Amino acid sequence: VQLQASGGGFVQPGGSLRLSCLASGMSLNHYTIAWFRQAPGKKREAISCIIKDDPVPRYADSVKGRFTISTDNAQNTVYLQMNSLKPEDTAVYYCATDPLYQPFQHKACGVADGYDYWGQGTLVTVSS
């Protein structure tokens, strides 16, 4: 399994970016897939995911209403559309996946240790 994240960059507050995560060696239909981010000096946090066998996307409160996760199964790609970006969204963004991890709904996207496969990260900088 390999994940390749892309789409990061520099954007002004209020702007938008779309991140992509191309998956190979796996089928998105059979895996839980998530986006994490890690800001300097902070822990890696899960911000959005689609849990295997659960079609309803999950979001962290910090991004709910601004970010949208989606998949293109034909392209085996996961997207993260990020709108109304804020300076506090500045971080390295990672996609992660696992064939077995299915956190309970109240646990949202769970923890980083639950995911066995990670992309290389893409930097998002939001600044004026």
SERO-4910 file (N, C-alpha, C, O; in steps of 0.05 Angstrom, whole numbers):
BEGIN
 pado doro    nc1    nc2    nc3   cac1   cac2   cac3    cc1    cc2    cc3    oc1    oc2    oc3
  Val    A     17    -24      0      0      0      0     18     25      0     37     27     16
  Gln    A     11     43    -17     25     69    -18      6     91    -21    -14     89    -36
  Leu    A     11    113     -7     -5    137     -9     13    160    -17     35    164     -7
  Gln    A      3    176    -36     18    200    -45      0    224    -43    -19    227    -58
  Ala    A      7    242    -24     -9    266    -19      2    289    -35     27    291    -39
  Ser    A    -15    306    -44     -7    330    -60    -28    352    -57    -50    347    -47
  Gly    A    -21    376    -66    -40    397    -67    -36    419    -47    -50    439    -47
  Gly    A    -16    416    -29    -11    437    -10      1    461    -23      8    461    -46
  Gly    A      2    483     -7     13    507    -18      8    530      1      1    527     24
  Phe    A     12    554    -10      9    579      5    -18    592     -3    -23    594    -27
  Val    A    -33    600     17    -59    612     11    -65    634     32    -57    631     55
  Gln    A    -79    654     24    -87    675     43   -111    666     59   -126    649     50
  Pro    A   -114    678     83   -138    672     99   -164    676     82   -167    695     68
  Gly    A   -182    657     86   -207    658     70   -206    643     44   -226    639     31
  Gly    A   -182    635     36   -178    621     11   -184    591     13   -193    581     33
  Ser    A   -180    578    -10   -186    549    -12   -163    534    -24   -147    545    -39
  Leu    A   -161    509    -17   -143    490    -29   -156    463    -30   -174    457    -14
  Arg    A   -148    446    -49   -157    419    -50   -133    400    -49   -115    401    -66
  Leu    A   -133    384    -29   -112    363    -26   -121    337    -39   -145    331    -39
  Ser    A   -102    323    -50   -107    297    -62    -89    276    -49    -67    282    -41
  Cys    A   -100    252    -48    -84    230    -38    -89    206    -56   -110    194    -56
  Leu    A    -69    200    -72    -71    178    -91    -62    152    -77    -40    150    -67
  Ala    A    -80    132    -77    -74    107    -64    -67     86    -85    -79     85   -107
  Ser    A    -48     69    -78    -41     46    -96    -37     22    -78    -30     23    -55
  Gly    A    -42     -2    -91    -39    -27    -76    -63    -33    -57    -60    -50    -40
  Met    A    -84    -19    -61   -108    -22    -44   -132    -12    -58   -130      3    -78
  Ser    A   -155    -19    -48   -180     -8    -58   -193      9    -36   -197     -1    -14
  Leu    A   -200     33    -43   -212     51    -23   -237     40    -10   -243     46     13
  Asn    A   -251     23    -25   -276     12    -15   -272     -6     10   -290    -10     26
  His    A   -248    -16     13   -243    -35     34   -225    -25     57   -216    -41     74
  Tyr    A   -221      1     57   -203     12     77   -216     36     90   -233     50     78
  Thr    A   -209     41    115   -214     66    128   -192     86    119   -169     79    118
  Ile    A   -200    110    112   -180    130    103   -186    157    117   -208    165    121
  Ala    A   -164    170    123   -166    194    139   -146    215    130   -125    209    119
  Trp    A   -152    240    137   -133    262    135   -126    271    163   -143    275    180
  Phe    A   -100    273    167    -89    284    192    -74    309    186    -68    315    162
  Arg    A    -68    325    206    -50    347    203    -33    350    228    -41    342    250
  Gln    A    -10    362    224      8    367    247     20    395    243     35    400    224
  Ala    A     14    412    262     25    439    262     51    439    278     55    421    295
  Pro    A     69    457    274     95    458    289     90    458    319     74    474    329
  Gly    A    103    439    333    101    438    362     75    426    372     71    426    397
  Lys    A     59    415    355     33    404    363     31    375    355     46    365    338
  Lys    A     13    361    369      8    333    362     -6    330    336    -20    348    327
  Arg    A     -2    307    323    -16    301    298    -45    297    305    -52    281    323
  Glu    A    -63    310    291    -92    307    297   -107    298    272   -101    306    249
  Ala    A   -127    282    277   -144    273    255   -165    295    250   -177    306    268
  Ile    A   -169    301    224   -188    322    218   -212    313    202   -233    325    202
  Ser    A   -208    291    187   -231    281    171   -225    252    163   -202    244    159
  Cys    A   -246    237    159   -243    209    151   -268    197    140   -290    208    143
  Ile    A   -264    175    126   -286    158    118   -280    131    128   -259    118    121
  Ile    A   -297    121    146   -292     96    159   -302     73    141   -323     75    129
  Lys    A   -286     52    139   -294     28    124   -322     19    132   -328     17    156
  Asp    A   -339     14    113   -366      4    118   -385     25    130   -408     19    137
  Asp    A   -376     50    131   -393     72    141   -391     95    121   -370    108    120
  Pro    A   -411    101    106   -409    120     84   -410    149     93   -405    168     77
  Val    A   -416    154    119   -419    182    128   -391    193    137   -379    182    155
  Pro    A   -382    213    123   -356    224    131   -356    236    159   -377    244    169
  Arg    A   -333    237    172   -330    248    198   -311    271    198   -292    271    182
  Tyr    A   -315    290    215   -298    314    215   -293    322    244   -309    319    262
  Ala    A   -268    333    248   -262    346    273   -278    372    275   -284    384    255
  Asp    A   -284    380    299   -299    405    303   -285    429    291   -298    448    282
  Ser    A   -259    428    291   -243    451    282   -246    456    252   -240    478    242
  Val    A   -255    435    237   -257    439    208   -286    434    197   -291    438    174
  Lys    A   -304    427    215   -331    421    207   -344    445    193   -342    467    204
  Gly    A   -356    441    171   -369    462    156   -351    477    137   -360    492    120
  Arg    A   -325    472    139   -305    485    121   -291    465    103   -284    472     80
  Phe    A   -286    441    113   -272    421     98   -291    399     89   -310    393    103
  Thr    A   -285    387     66   -302    365     56   -283    343     45   -266    348     29
  Ile    A   -288    319     55   -273    296     46   -290    281     25   -314    279     28
  Ser    A   -276    271      4   -291    257    -17   -272    236    -29   -247    238    -26
  Thr    A   -283    217    -43   -267    197    -56   -276    194    -85   -299    198    -92
  Asp    A   -256    187   -102   -261    179   -129   -251    151   -132   -227    146   -136
  Asn    A   -269    131   -129   -260    103   -129   -247     95   -155   -229     78   -156
  Ala    A   -257    106   -177   -245     99   -203   -216    108   -205   -200     95   -217
  Gln    A   -210    131   -193   -182    141   -193   -167    132   -168   -143    138   -165
  Asn    A   -181    118   -149   -169    110   -124   -156    134   -109   -133    132    -99
  Thr    A   -171    155   -109   -160    180    -98   -180    191    -77   -204    190    -81
  Val    A   -169    202    -56   -184    215    -35   -177    245    -36   -154    252    -40
  Tyr    A   -197    262    -33   -193    290    -34   -201    303     -7   -217    292      8
  Leu    A   -189    326     -2   -198    342     20   -200    371     10   -180    385      5
  Gln    A   -225    379      6   -230    407     -2   -231    424     22   -246    419     41
  Met    A   -214    444     22   -211    462     46   -219    490     38   -206    503     21
  Asn    A   -240    500     50   -250    527     45   -248    544     70   -244    534     92
  Ser    A   -250    569     66   -249    589     89   -225    583    106   -228    582    131
  Leu    A   -203    580     94   -179    573    109   -170    595    128   -174    619    123
  Lys    A   -160    587    151   -151    605    172   -121    600    178   -111    579    171
  Pro    A   -108    620    189    -79    616    196    -75    591    213    -54    578    211
  Glu    A    -94    585    231    -90    562    248    -93    535    233    -89    514    245
  Asp    A   -100    536    208   -100    512    191    -73    505    180    -69    484    168
  Thr    A    -54    523    185    -26    518    175    -15    494    188    -14    492    213
  Ala    A     -6    475    172      4    449    182     14    432    158      9    439    135
  Val    A     27    411    165     32    390    145      8    371    146      1    361    168
  Tyr    A     -3    365    123    -27    348    121    -18    321    111     -3    319     91
  Tyr    A    -29    300    123    -23    272    116    -48    257    111    -69    262    124
  Cys    A    -47    239     91    -68    220     89    -58    193    100    -35    187    100
  Ala    A    -77    178    111    -71    153    124    -93    133    119   -116    141    115
  Thr    A    -86    108    120   -106     88    115   -100     62    130    -77     57    138
  Asp    A   -121     46    134   -117     21    147   -141      3    139   -163     12    136
  Pro    A   -135    -23    135   -157    -41    126   -175    -51    148   -197    -61    143
  Leu    A   -167    -47    173   -182    -59    195   -193    -38    215   -212    -43    229
  Tyr    A   -180    -15    216   -186      4    238   -214     17    232   -218     29    211
  Gln    A   -231     14    252   -258     25    250   -265     37    277   -279     24    293
  Pro    A   -256     61    283   -263     73    309   -293     77    312   -307     82    293
  Phe    A   -302     75    338   -330     80    343   -337    109    335   -319    126    334
  Gln    A   -362    113    330   -371    139    320   -363    162    339   -355    183    330
  His    A   -366    157    365   -360    178    384   -330    184    386   -322    204    398
  Lys    A   -314    167    374   -285    171    372   -277    185    346   -253    188    341
  Ala    A   -296    192    330   -291    205    305   -272    189    288   -278    166    280
  Cys    A   -249    201    281   -230    187    264   -209    171    279   -191    159    267
  Gly    A   -211    170    305   -193    154    321   -165    167    324   -163    192    324
  Val    A   -145    150    328   -118    160    334    -99    152    312   -104    133    297
  Ala    A    -77    166    311    -57    161    290    -46    132    291    -41    120    270
  Asp    A    -43    121    315    -32     94    317    -50     73    305    -42     50    301
  Gly    A    -75     80    300    -94     61    288    -90     57    258   -101     38    246
  Tyr    A    -74     74    246    -70     73    217    -42     62    210    -22     73    220
  Asp    A    -40     42    194    -15     30    187      0     43    164     24     41    162
  Tyr    A    -15     56    147     -3     66    122     -7     97    121    -28    107    126
  Trp    A     15    110    113     15    139    113     28    150     87     47    138     76
  Gly    A     17    172     78     30    187     57     52    205     68     56    205     92
  Gln    A     65    219     50     89    233     58     84    261     69    102    273     80
  Gly    A     59    271     67     53    297     78     56    319     57     73    318     40
  Thr    A     38    338     60     39    362     42     34    387     59     15    387     75
  Leu    A     50    407     55     49    430     72     28    450     63     27    457     39
  Val    A     12    459     81     -8    480     76     -1    504     94      1    501    118
  Thr    A      3    527     82      9    551     96    -12    572     91    -17    579     68
  Val    A    -25    581    112    -46    602    109    -36    627    123    -33    628    147
  Ser    A    -32    647    107    -20    672    118    -26    695    100    -29    692     75
  Ser    A    -28    718    112    -31    743     96     -5    756     90     -4    776     77
***
